Amino acid sequence: MYPPVISVSSLVKRYRMGDSEVTALDGISLDIAAGEYVAIMGPSGSGKSTLMNVLGCLDKPDAGIYRLADADVAGLDDDALSAVRNRDIGFVFQGFHLQARRSAEENVALPLRYANIDKNEAQKRAREMLERVGLGHRLHHRPNELSGGQRQRVAIARALINQPKVIFADEPTGNLDSRTSEEIMNLFDELNGQGQTLVLVTHEDDIARRAARIIRMRDGRIQEDRRA
């Protein structure tokens, strides 16, 4: 097993809901090694999406330790977290989150443009990444000209463009039919086989079984952590 790319200890996240306080994460501790394929499951309100948001540096914990690639990120401010997200993390969402007026190539190149990479270099790398996910023939199509599966492939290419240390996927097949879901999951399997660390949030057992490790959550705690 490789060293952990993610290491958290006693992670706590609370939210205010009216006059009450809800503990979404209640002392979570876990390590995820580089190259692992992990599925996080749990019922609504279990804390799985909150955990992904914290691990993905979209939100900050209220207490605990979070080290990403051996860097302490738990206490970083918003600007520093944004830099970490763009450099070390890729996201794939159920709703694709593509910019409607931009082509597939432009959407994939966006993280590089935010990192001030030269436009020509960004376009070259975006084209290479779209080729990698089987969309080299759809470079100049906008999202509304693509199928759901193709849009998710564009999102995956965008997530990969900065060679992230980890990709987080939140219900990535939730908007897709069963055949297209299978194609997307086969792509994830291929990426993991090439060494990409994947953390997948899902409520579907058949999707979770594609992972080598399944973490089940309930009431903000890890209920089960099982490797295949």
C-alpha positions in Angstrom: 0.0 0.0 0.0 1.2 3.5 -0.9 1.5 6.3 1.6 -1.8 8.1 2.3 -2.7 11.0 0.0 -5.5 11.8 2.5 -5.2 11.5 6.2 -7.8 12.8 8.6 -8.1 12.5 12.4 -11.0 13.4 14.6 -12.7 15.5 12.0 -15.8 17.4 13.1 -18.2 19.5 11.1 -21.3 21.2 12.6 -24.0 23.3 11.1 -26.6 25.7 12.6 -30.2 24.9 11.7 -32.4 27.5 13.3 -31.9 27.3 17.0 -30.3 23.9 16.9 -26.8 22.6 15.9 -26.4 19.5 13.7 -23.2 17.5 13.9 -22.6 16.4 10.3 -19.2 14.8 11.0 -18.6 13.4 14.4 -14.9 12.6 14.9 -14.1 11.0 11.5 -10.6 9.4 11.2 -9.4 7.6 8.1 -6.5 7.3 5.6 -6.8 6.9 1.9 -3.7 5.7 0.1 -2.5 7.0 -3.3 -4.0 4.9 -6.0 -7.0 3.7 -3.9 -10.5 3.4 -5.3 -12.9 4.2 -2.5 -16.7 4.4 -2.4 -18.4 6.4 0.4 -22.0 5.3 1.1 -24.8 6.1 3.5 -28.4 7.3 3.8 -29.5 10.9 3.4 -28.1 12.9 6.3 -25.3 10.4 7.1 -22.6 12.9 6.4 -21.2 11.4 3.2 -21.6 14.6 1.1 -20.2 16.7 4.0 -17.2 14.5 4.2 -16.6 14.8 0.5 -16.9 18.6 0.7 -14.4 18.8 3.5 -11.9 16.3 1.9 -12.3 18.2 -1.4 -11.5 21.5 0.3 -14.9 22.9 -0.6 -15.6 23.3 3.1 -13.6 23.6 6.3 -13.8 21.4 9.4 -14.7 22.8 12.8 -12.1 20.6 14.5 -9.7 17.8 13.6 -6.7 17.3 11.4 -6.7 17.0 7.6 -3.5 16.4 5.7 -3.7 16.2 1.9 -0.5 14.9 0.3 1.2 15.5 3.7 0.2 19.2 3.7 -1.9 20.5 6.6 -5.0 21.9 4.9 -7.5 22.0 7.8 -6.7 25.6 8.8 -6.1 27.2 5.4 -8.1 30.3 4.4 -10.4 30.4 1.4 -7.8 31.6 -1.1 -5.3 28.9 -0.1 -8.0 26.2 -0.2 -9.0 27.4 -3.7 -5.3 27.0 -4.8 -5.2 23.5 -3.4 -8.4 22.6 -5.2 -7.2 23.8 -8.5 -3.8 22.1 -8.1 -4.4 18.8 -6.3 -8.1 17.9 -6.6 -10.4 17.1 -9.5 -14.2 17.0 -9.2 -16.9 15.1 -11.1 -20.5 16.0 -10.2 -23.9 14.4 -10.9 -25.0 17.6 -12.7 -21.7 17.9 -14.8 -21.2 21.6 -13.9 -20.1 22.6 -17.4 -20.3 26.2 -18.7 -23.0 26.2 -21.3 -21.5 28.8 -23.6 -18.1 27.1 -23.8 -17.0 24.2 -26.0 -15.9 20.9 -24.6 -12.3 22.0 -25.2 -12.8 25.3 -23.4 -14.5 23.7 -20.4 -11.6 21.3 -20.0 -9.0 24.0 -20.3 -10.6 26.2 -17.7 -8.6 24.9 -14.7 -5.4 25.6 -16.6 -6.5 29.1 -17.5 -7.3 29.8 -13.8 -3.7 28.7 -13.1 -2.4 31.2 -15.7 -1.2 28.6 -18.1 -0.6 29.9 -21.7 -3.8 29.7 -23.8 -2.2 27.6 -26.5 -0.7 25.2 -24.0 -4.0 24.9 -22.2 -5.8 24.1 -25.5 -3.2 21.5 -26.4 -3.6 19.7 -23.1 -7.4 20.0 -23.2 -7.4 18.3 -26.6 -5.1 15.5 -25.3 -7.4 14.9 -22.3 -10.5 14.8 -24.4 -8.8 12.3 -26.6 -8.0 10.2 -23.5 -11.7 10.0 -22.6 -12.8 9.2 -26.1 -14.1 12.7 -27.1 -11.4 13.9 -29.5 -14.1 14.2 -32.2 -16.3 16.5 -30.0 -13.8 19.3 -29.2 -15.8 22.2 -30.4 -19.3 21.0 -29.3 -21.1 22.8 -26.5 -22.7 20.9 -23.6 -26.2 21.2 -25.2 -24.8 19.4 -28.3 -23.6 16.5 -26.3 -25.3 13.5 -24.7 -25.3 13.1 -20.9 -22.6 10.5 -21.1 -20.5 12.8 -23.3 -21.0 15.7 -20.9 -19.8 13.5 -18.0 -16.7 12.5 -20.0 -16.0 16.2 -20.6 -16.3 16.7 -16.8 -13.9 13.8 -16.2 -11.4 15.3 -18.7 -11.6 18.6 -16.9 -11.1 16.9 -13.5 -8.0 15.2 -14.9 -6.4 18.2 -16.6 -4.2 19.3 -13.7 -3.1 15.7 -13.0 -4.7 15.9 -9.5 -3.6 13.8 -6.6 -7.3 12.7 -6.1 -10.6 12.8 -8.0 -13.8 13.2 -6.0 -16.9 12.0 -7.8 -20.3 12.8 -6.3 -23.1 10.6 -7.7 -21.4 10.7 -11.1 -24.0 8.4 -12.8 -27.0 9.9 -11.1 -28.3 11.6 -14.3 -27.3 8.8 -16.7 -29.1 5.7 -18.0 -27.8 2.3 -17.2 -25.8 1.7 -20.4 -24.1 5.1 -20.2 -23.5 4.6 -16.4 -21.7 1.4 -17.3 -19.5 3.3 -19.8 -18.6 6.0 -17.3 -17.8 3.5 -14.6 -15.6 1.5 -17.0 -13.7 4.8 -17.6 -13.3 5.2 -13.8 -12.0 1.7 -13.6 -9.5 2.4 -16.3 -8.3 5.6 -14.7 -7.8 3.8 -11.4 -5.9 1.0 -13.2 -3.6 3.8 -14.4 -2.9 4.8 -10.8 -5.5 7.6 -10.3 -6.8 7.9 -6.7 -10.6 8.0 -6.8 -13.2 8.8 -4.0 -16.7 8.1 -5.1 -19.9 9.2 -3.2 -22.9 7.1 -4.2 -26.1 5.6 -2.8 -26.1 2.8 -5.4 -24.7 -0.6 -4.3 -23.8 -1.7 -7.8 -21.8 1.5 -8.4 -20.0 1.1 -5.0 -19.0 -2.4 -5.8 -16.8 -1.2 -8.5 -14.5 0.3 -5.8 -11.9 -1.7 -3.9 -12.9 -0.2 -0.6 -16.4 0.8 0.7 -16.9 3.1 3.6 -20.4 3.2 5.0 -21.5 6.2 7.1 -24.4 6.9 9.5 -25.1 9.8 11.8 -21.8 11.5 10.9 -19.7 8.5 11.8 -18.0 5.6 9.9 -20.2 2.6 10.4 -18.1 0.2 8.3 -14.8 0.4 6.4 -14.4 -2.7 4.2 -11.9 -3.6 1.5 -12.9 -6.0 -1.2 
